[in-house]
Amino acid sequence: MDPTSLTPEVEALERNEQLVPTEERRLRPRIIRALLIALVVFLLGPYLLILIYRLDFVRPVSTLMLADLATFQGYDRRWVDFEDISPNVVRAVMMSEDGQFCNHGGVDWNQLQSVIDDAMAGEATRGASTIPMQTAKNLFLWNGRSFIRKGLELPLALALDAVWPKERVMEVYLNVAEWGPGIYGIEAAARYHFKTSAAKLSRQQAALLAVSLPNPIDRVASKPGPGLKRLAGVVDRRARASGDYITCLYD
């Protein structure tokens, strides 16, 4: 036997060792391609959904609702058309969340610049999210403050406001907003908190629901403390004087 010759077992082992790097080289482009496709879908998919959600018969769900489904918690959401939502709610939510809703194109640049200036000066900042921005966040993004999320949110809000009528923006927002653990949309909120329908909410009830939106888990509209009642009173007064601000929704 030639001492320089290799046994079949050793030859097979060497062949396998030579094949591994080759297989890794072949697999690497596939992984990169899959990651790139996933990134493109993540970045561009919402813009396609914005076009689909423009259709009146489509009833979008939020990422929080999907998360509740994924974790087997479930949720309560009963879609209601804009015409069947009390104007008390629309006025209160607009005056509480986005007083310039009818005048901006998805982003209130003046308010945003003011917040940036305050942050640069080291001062406490207030929220500058418009209703289109919050709608985009609810439908496509996640909760929590981050520059990445805000960077994704701004163009989505601009696209959403450009494609949808203002009425559709408000309708979708009020049907996906969270008003308690597993409580989404104004109809479910009205029934959960006040045992009534979205169409029959009073001014006071609407104001309480509006001021609970920033933190609906801790701010319980049906069990308001003195501070929440005080805020609701301010919003109610603004809502009663909101005629010039809501012309894009009501003549």
Secondary structure, 3 states (H helix, E strand, C coil): CCCCCCCHHHHHHHHHHHHHHHHHHHHHHHHHHHHHHHHHHHHHHHHHHHHHHCCCCCCCCCHHHHHHHHCCCCCEECCCCHHHCCHHHHHHHHHHHCCCCCCCCCCCHHHHHHHHHHHHCCCCCCCCCCHHHHHHHHHHCCCCCCHHHHHHHHHHHHHHHHHCCHHHHHHHHHHHCECCCCEECHHHHHHHHHCCCHHHCCHHHHHHHHHHCCCCCCCCCCCCCHHHHHHHHHHHHHHHCCHHHCCCCCC
